[in-house]
Amino acid sequence: MVRVGDLLTIDDIRAAAALIDGRVLRTPTLPSPGLSALLGVPVTVKLELLQHTGSFKPRGAFAKILGLSAAERGAGVVGVSGGNHGIALAEVAGRLGVRATVVMPESAPPRSIETARAAGADVRLTQDMAAAFALMDELVQAGATLVHPFDDPAVVAGQGTVGLEFAEAAPDVTDVLVSVGGGGLISGVATAFRALVPGARVWGVETEGADAMSRALAAGGPVDVALTSLVTTLSAPRVSPLTYDHVAALVEDVVVVPDAEAVAGTITLAEQQKVWAEPAAGCLVAAARTVLERVGPGARLGLVICGGNATVADVARWSADLR
């Protein structure tokens, strides 16, 4: 695996793919007639919301836990999450017979909290995401084994298998849009596309108030941000040097969209792609228009539909609150 300060390679991602083979789904990569008509250019989607637990997160969780020693597994694992990493960590740890603790902010979707508990994890709730990261650090210092949602080369390599599959299935895309929370997914996806489709541009997408990566790029390195976005699954209070380095080196730019457009994008994906995504994926629709303004009408877009863990009630409430 990569050393500190190095970028991952396609070999790291291929090794992760071999490690998790048979434990995760090779999710569909499909042309999207509805989104293509809406945006006026060919659009291909990677439907990672159909993955086990409803998001891409089991890839990184499996890659990390399967690589742990017996002693590290025996100590139990801990992670912090705005929703999807917690669900995945609970489910993966349960399947592998490992004790798991998941720390979530109280603002995490109730369904995510309930699902992680139902999978057998000890779920600890905190006032906000910053407090959740602090409690996670305390539990690690007390002896638990950390499964970080993004600041770990093994996790990033696992998430990179999304990009490996996407690049192999759709090598003709010119611009790939990926949601950014802490940056693990986009770091892995960008690594895979740089190796396999070197001409493709990879774009990050964040929501206002969960824009840790775009602020890091502006500052020249990771900085703390105040989280105000309703999109908790993108709400990392700070990106890591690992993910910052990958994005700075491999990603074209990071587009930031309002919460309201992310929620509207969820509805658009339901209407045009016939999938029920969460706003962390819905934000890609608005960002796609921005990307097309910048690159022109000859683009062929690829969208990583990262997760679908939002209820109808969630989306209805968010829509009403943002009017």
C-alpha positions in Angstrom: 0.0 0.0 0.0 1.1 3.6 -0.5 3.5 5.3 1.9 2.6 8.6 3.6 3.0 11.5 1.1 2.5 9.2 -1.9 -0.4 9.0 -4.3 -2.2 5.7 -4.8 -1.6 3.8 -8.1 -3.9 1.7 -10.2 -2.0 -1.3 -8.7 -3.3 -0.4 -5.3 -6.8 -0.2 -6.5 -6.5 -3.5 -8.4 -5.2 -5.1 -5.2 -8.2 -3.8 -3.3 -10.5 -5.1 -6.0 -9.0 -8.6 -5.6 -9.3 -8.4 -1.8 -13.0 -7.5 -1.8 -14.0 -9.6 -4.8 -17.2 -11.5 -4.2 -18.1 -9.3 -1.2 -19.4 -6.3 -3.0 -21.5 -5.8 -6.1 -20.2 -4.8 -9.4 -22.8 -2.1 -9.7 -24.4 -1.3 -13.1 -22.9 1.3 -15.4 -25.6 2.4 -17.9 -26.4 5.1 -20.4 -29.0 7.5 -19.1 -31.5 8.5 -21.8 -33.4 10.7 -19.4 -30.4 12.7 -18.2 -28.9 12.8 -21.7 -32.1 14.4 -23.0 -32.2 16.8 -20.0 -28.6 17.9 -20.3 -28.2 17.7 -24.0 -25.1 15.5 -24.0 -24.5 11.7 -23.6 -24.6 10.8 -19.9 -23.5 7.5 -18.3 -24.3 6.7 -14.7 -22.5 4.4 -12.3 -25.3 3.2 -10.0 -23.4 2.8 -6.7 -26.6 3.4 -4.7 -27.5 -0.2 -5.6 -24.5 -1.4 -3.6 -25.0 -3.3 -0.4 -26.1 -0.8 2.3 -27.2 1.7 -0.3 -23.9 3.4 -1.0 -20.3 2.8 -2.2 -19.0 2.7 1.4 -18.8 -1.1 1.9 -15.9 -1.2 -0.6 -13.6 0.8 1.6 -14.8 -0.9 4.8 -14.1 -4.4 3.5 -10.8 -3.4 2.1 -9.7 -2.0 5.4 -11.1 -4.7 7.8 -10.0 -7.6 5.6 -6.4 -6.2 5.9 -6.4 -6.0 9.7 -4.5 -8.3 11.9 -6.3 -10.6 14.3 -5.4 -8.4 17.2 -6.7 -5.3 15.4 -10.0 -7.0 14.7 -10.2 -8.3 18.2 -9.9 -4.8 19.6 -13.1 -3.8 17.7 -13.4 -1.2 15.1 -14.6 2.4 15.3 -15.6 5.0 12.7 -17.3 8.3 12.4 -20.1 9.0 9.9 -22.8 11.3 8.7 -24.7 8.2 7.7 -23.4 5.9 4.9 -20.0 5.0 6.3 -21.6 4.1 9.6 -24.2 1.8 7.9 -21.4 0.2 5.9 -19.0 -0.2 8.8 -21.8 -1.8 11.0 -22.8 -4.2 8.2 -19.3 -5.2 7.1 -18.0 -5.6 10.6 -21.1 -7.8 11.5 -20.5 -10.0 8.4 -16.9 -10.5 9.4 -17.6 -11.1 13.1 -15.9 -7.9 14.3 -17.3 -5.6 17.1 -18.1 -2.1 15.7 -18.7 1.3 17.3 -20.1 4.0 15.0 -20.1 7.7 16.0 -22.7 9.9 14.4 -24.0 13.4 14.9 -27.5 13.8 16.0 -28.3 15.4 12.7 -27.6 12.1 10.8 -30.7 10.7 9.1 -32.7 8.6 11.6 -32.9 5.7 9.2 -29.1 5.6 9.0 -28.8 5.5 12.8 -31.5 2.8 13.1 -29.9 0.7 10.3 -26.4 0.8 11.8 -27.9 -0.3 15.2 -29.9 -3.0 13.6 -26.7 -4.3 12.0 -25.2 -4.8 15.5 -23.1 -1.7 15.9 -22.8 0.4 19.1 -24.0 3.8 17.8 -22.9 6.8 19.8 -24.6 10.1 19.0 -22.9 13.5 19.4 -24.1 17.1 19.1 -22.4 17.7 15.8 -19.9 16.3 13.3 -16.9 18.0 14.9 -17.8 16.4 18.2 -18.2 13.0 16.5 -14.7 13.2 15.1 -13.4 14.1 18.6 -15.2 11.1 20.2 -13.8 8.8 17.5 -10.3 10.0 18.3 -10.9 9.3 22.0 -12.1 5.8 21.3 -9.1 5.1 19.1 -6.8 6.3 21.9 -8.6 3.9 24.3 -7.6 1.0 22.0 -10.2 0.6 19.3 -9.1 0.1 15.7 -9.8 3.0 13.5 -11.7 2.6 10.2 -11.6 6.1 9.0 -14.2 7.2 6.4 -11.6 8.7 4.1 -8.1 9.3 5.7 -6.7 5.8 5.0 -5.0 4.5 1.9 -6.7 1.1 2.2 -10.2 2.8 2.4 -9.4 5.1 -0.6 -8.2 2.1 -2.6 -11.4 0.3 -1.8 -13.5 3.2 -2.9 -11.3 3.5 -6.0 -12.7 0.2 -7.2 -15.8 2.3 -8.2 -13.6 4.2 -10.6 -11.9 1.0 -11.8 -15.3 -0.5 -12.8 -16.6 2.7 -14.3 -13.5 3.3 -16.4 -13.5 -0.2 -17.7 -17.2 0.0 -18.6 -17.3 3.5 -20.0 -13.9 4.5 -21.4 -15.5 7.0 -23.7 -16.6 9.5 -21.0 -14.8 12.9 -21.1 -15.9 14.3 -17.8 -16.7 12.3 -14.6 -18.6 14.0 -11.7 -18.0 12.6 -8.2 -19.5 13.9 -4.9 -17.0 14.9 -2.2 -17.4 14.6 1.5 -13.9 13.8 3.0 -12.6 13.0 -0.5 -12.0 9.3 -0.3 -14.3 8.3 -3.2 -13.0 11.0 -5.6 -9.4 10.3 -4.7 -9.8 6.7 -5.7 -12.0 7.3 -8.7 -9.6 10.0 -10.0 -6.6 7.6 -9.6 -8.4 4.9 -11.6 -9.4 7.2 -14.4 -6.0 8.9 -14.6 -4.5 5.4 -15.2 -7.2 3.9 -17.5 -8.7 6.9 -19.3 -6.0 9.5 -19.0 -7.8 12.1 -21.1 -10.9 12.2 -18.9 -11.4 15.1 -16.5 -12.7 14.3 -13.0 -14.8 17.0 -11.2 -15.7 17.1 -7.5 -19.1 18.3 -6.3 -19.9 19.6 -2.8 -22.8 21.5 -1.2 -22.6 24.9 0.4 -21.8 24.4 4.0 -20.1 21.1 3.4 -17.3 22.4 1.2 -14.2 21.3 3.0 -12.4 20.3 -0.2 -13.0 23.4 -2.2 -11.9 25.5 0.8 -8.8 23.4 1.2 -7.9 23.9 -2.5 -8.3 27.7 -2.1 -6.2 27.7 1.1 -3.5 25.4 -0.3 -4.2 22.6 2.3 -6.8 21.2 4.6 -8.7 23.7 6.8 -11.5 23.4 9.3 -14.9 24.4 8.0 -18.2 25.2 9.8 -20.8 22.7 8.6 -24.2 24.0 7.8 -25.4 21.8 4.9 -28.3 19.5 5.4 -26.4 16.9 3.4 -24.8 15.1 6.3 -23.3 12.4 4.2 -21.0 15.0 2.6 -20.3 16.9 5.9 -16.6 16.4 6.8 -15.3 19.2 9.0 -11.9 18.9 7.4 -10.4 16.9 4.5 -7.2 15.0 5.1 -3.7 15.6 3.6 -4.1 12.2 1.9 -7.3 13.2 0.0 -6.3 16.8 -0.5 -3.1 15.7 -2.2 -5.0 13.4 -4.6 -7.6 16.0 -5.5 -5.0 18.7 -6.0 -3.1 16.5 -8.3 -5.8 14.6 -10.2 -9.1 16.6 -10.1 -10.0 19.3 -12.6 -12.0 21.4 -10.0 -14.6 21.1 -7.3 -18.0 22.7 -8.0 -20.1 23.8 -5.0 -23.9 23.9 -5.3 -26.7 25.0 -2.8 -28.6 22.5 -0.7 -31.8 23.3 -2.6 -30.2 22.3 -5.9 -28.9 19.1 -4.4 -32.4 18.2 -3.1 -33.9 19.2 -6.5 -31.4 16.9 -8.1 -32.7 14.0 -6.1 -36.1 14.5 -7.6 -34.5 14.9 -11.1 -32.7 11.6 -10.7 -36.0 9.9 -9.7 -37.8 11.4 -12.7 -35.1 11.0 -15.3 -33.0 8.0 -14.2 -35.7 6.2 -12.2 -33.5 5.8 -9.1 -34.1 7.1 -5.6 -30.8 8.9 -4.7 -29.9 11.0 -1.8 -28.9 14.7 -2.1 -25.3 13.7 -1.9 -25.8 12.3 -5.4 -28.5 14.8 -6.4 -26.0 17.6 -6.3 -24.3 16.1 -9.4 -27.2 17.2 -11.6 -26.8 20.9 -10.9 -23.0 20.6 -11.1 -23.3 18.9 -14.5 -24.7 22.1 -15.9 -21.8 24.1 -14.6 -19.3 21.6 -16.0 -21.0 21.8 -19.4 -20.8 25.6 -19.4 -17.0 25.2 -18.8 -16.1 22.4 -21.2 -18.7 22.9 -24.0 -21.3 20.7 -25.7 -18.9 18.0 -26.9 -18.7 16.4 -23.5 -19.7 12.9 -22.6 -20.6 12.9 -18.9 -20.2 10.2 -16.3 -22.0 10.5 -13.0 -21.2 8.4 -9.9 -24.6 8.0 -8.2 -23.0 7.4 -4.8 -25.8 6.6 -2.5 -29.6 6.3 -2.0 -30.1 6.3 1.8 -32.8 9.0 2.0 -36.4 8.4 2.7 -39.4 10.0 0.9 -40.1 11.8 4.2 -36.6 13.2 4.3 -36.7 14.6 0.8 -40.2 16.0 1.4 -39.1 17.7 4.6 -35.9 19.1 3.0 -37.9 20.4 0.0 -40.4 22.2 2.3 -37.6 23.7 4.5 -35.7 25.0 1.5 -38.6 26.8 -0.2 
